[in-house]
Amino acid sequence: TVAFWRYRSEIKNITVQNSINIPASVPSDKKWDVSISGKGKLMAYVTPNAGNSSYYDLYIQGDGKVYANPDSSFLFDEFRNLDSINLTNFDTSRVTDMTGMFYAAGYNSTTFTLTLGTLDTGTLFVEYS
């Protein structure tokens, strides 16, 4: 699983950005290289939420485009306390499975907002049994 998943019940906002700019104040145990290659091309970190320091904001930053994993099923599953997800810089053109991608995301929020930008579903594979 992705390192930031252990914080999923404590995350209020998720923002995907197309450049890497991690603030120097972020401690090493709150930032992660989440790239497949392990070469720092995709980073994630959490910072305390401005409105409630018991929660965090998650930033996912890429060196250029941020491509979603082909299997993005249940990617944001059980992020129940989310108030917003901003996927404007999230390229889904290679995704083949989005099953449950947003399952229960924002379930406990009264103001949940999902900003998609362009959601490319052209490569999705749907199997019926």
C-alpha positions as CSV (number, residue, x, y, z in Angstrom):
1,T,0.0,0.0,0.0
2,V,1.0,3.6,-0.5
3,A,2.7,5.2,2.5
4,F,0.1,7.9,3.1
5,W,-2.7,5.4,3.4
6,R,-2.0,5.1,7.1
7,Y,-3.3,8.7,7.4
8,R,-6.4,8.2,5.3
9,S,-8.8,8.6,8.3
10,E,-7.0,11.9,9.2
11,I,-6.8,13.5,5.7
12,K,-9.1,16.5,5.0
13,N,-7.9,17.6,1.5
14,I,-6.0,15.9,-1.3
15,T,-4.3,18.0,-4.0
16,V,-2.4,16.7,-7.0
17,Q,0.2,19.0,-8.4
18,N,2.4,18.8,-11.5
19,S,5.7,20.0,-10.0
20,I,7.6,18.9,-6.9
21,N,8.0,21.6,-4.3
22,I,7.9,20.0,-0.8
23,P,8.2,22.7,1.9
24,A,11.4,22.4,4.0
25,S,9.3,22.3,7.1
26,V,7.9,18.9,6.3
27,P,9.5,16.2,8.5
28,S,11.0,13.1,6.8
29,D,8.4,10.8,8.3
30,K,5.6,12.8,6.6
31,K,7.0,12.7,3.0
32,W,7.4,9.8,0.7
33,D,8.7,8.9,-2.7
34,V,5.7,7.1,-4.2
35,S,7.1,6.7,-7.7
36,I,7.4,3.2,-9.2
37,S,11.1,3.8,-10.0
38,G,12.0,5.2,-6.5
39,K,13.8,8.1,-8.1
40,G,11.7,10.9,-6.7
41,K,9.6,11.5,-9.8
42,L,6.4,11.3,-7.7
43,M,6.3,12.5,-4.2
44,A,3.6,12.7,-1.5
45,Y,3.5,14.5,1.8
46,V,1.1,15.6,4.5
47,T,0.9,18.9,6.4
48,P,-1.4,19.8,9.3
49,N,-4.8,21.0,8.1
50,A,-5.1,24.8,8.6
51,G,-8.6,24.5,10.0
52,N,-8.1,21.6,12.4
53,S,-4.6,20.5,13.4
54,S,-5.9,17.0,14.3
55,Y,-6.1,16.4,10.5
56,Y,-3.8,16.6,7.5
57,D,-3.8,17.8,4.0
58,L,-2.2,15.4,1.4
59,Y,-0.2,16.7,-1.5
60,I,0.8,14.4,-4.4
61,Q,3.4,16.0,-6.6
62,G,4.9,14.9,-9.9
63,D,7.9,15.9,-12.0
64,G,5.6,16.9,-14.9
65,K,2.4,15.1,-15.4
66,V,1.0,12.9,-12.6
67,Y,-0.2,9.7,-14.2
68,A,-2.7,7.6,-12.3
69,N,-1.7,3.9,-11.9
70,P,-3.4,1.7,-14.5
71,D,-5.1,-0.1,-11.6
72,S,-6.5,2.8,-9.6
73,S,-9.2,0.7,-8.0
74,F,-10.0,1.8,-4.5
75,L,-7.3,4.5,-4.7
76,F,-9.2,6.9,-2.4
77,D,-11.2,4.1,-0.7
78,E,-12.2,4.9,2.9
79,F,-10.8,8.5,3.0
80,R,-14.0,9.2,4.9
81,N,-13.1,12.6,6.4
82,L,-12.1,14.3,3.2
83,D,-13.6,17.7,2.4
84,S,-12.0,17.9,-1.0
85,I,-10.0,16.1,-3.7
86,N,-8.4,18.3,-6.5
87,L,-7.4,16.0,-9.4
88,T,-7.0,18.8,-11.9
89,N,-3.4,17.7,-12.6
90,F,-4.1,13.9,-12.5
91,D,-3.9,12.2,-15.8
92,T,-6.1,9.1,-16.0
93,S,-5.5,8.3,-19.7
94,R,-3.7,5.1,-18.8
95,V,-6.2,3.8,-16.2
96,T,-7.9,0.5,-16.9
97,D,-9.6,0.0,-13.6
98,M,-11.4,2.7,-11.4
99,T,-13.5,0.2,-9.5
100,G,-14.3,1.8,-6.1
101,M,-11.8,4.6,-6.7
102,F,-13.8,7.0,-4.6
103,Y,-15.6,4.5,-2.4
104,A,-16.7,6.2,0.9
105,A,-14.4,9.2,0.1
106,G,-15.8,12.2,2.0
107,Y,-18.5,10.1,3.6
108,N,-18.3,12.0,6.9
109,S,-18.0,15.5,5.3
110,T,-21.0,17.8,4.8
111,T,-19.0,19.9,2.2
112,F,-17.2,17.3,0.1
113,T,-15.9,18.6,-3.2
114,L,-14.4,16.6,-6.0
115,T,-12.6,18.6,-8.7
116,L,-11.7,16.4,-11.7
117,G,-10.5,18.6,-14.5
118,T,-10.5,16.2,-17.4
119,L,-11.2,12.6,-16.4
120,D,-10.1,10.5,-19.3
121,T,-12.0,7.1,-19.2
122,G,-11.1,6.0,-22.7
123,T,-8.9,3.0,-21.6
124,L,-11.2,1.7,-18.9
125,F,-12.0,-2.0,-19.1
126,V,-15.3,-3.1,-17.8
127,E,-16.1,-6.8,-17.3
128,Y,-19.5,-8.1,-16.8
129,S,-20.2,-11.6,-15.5
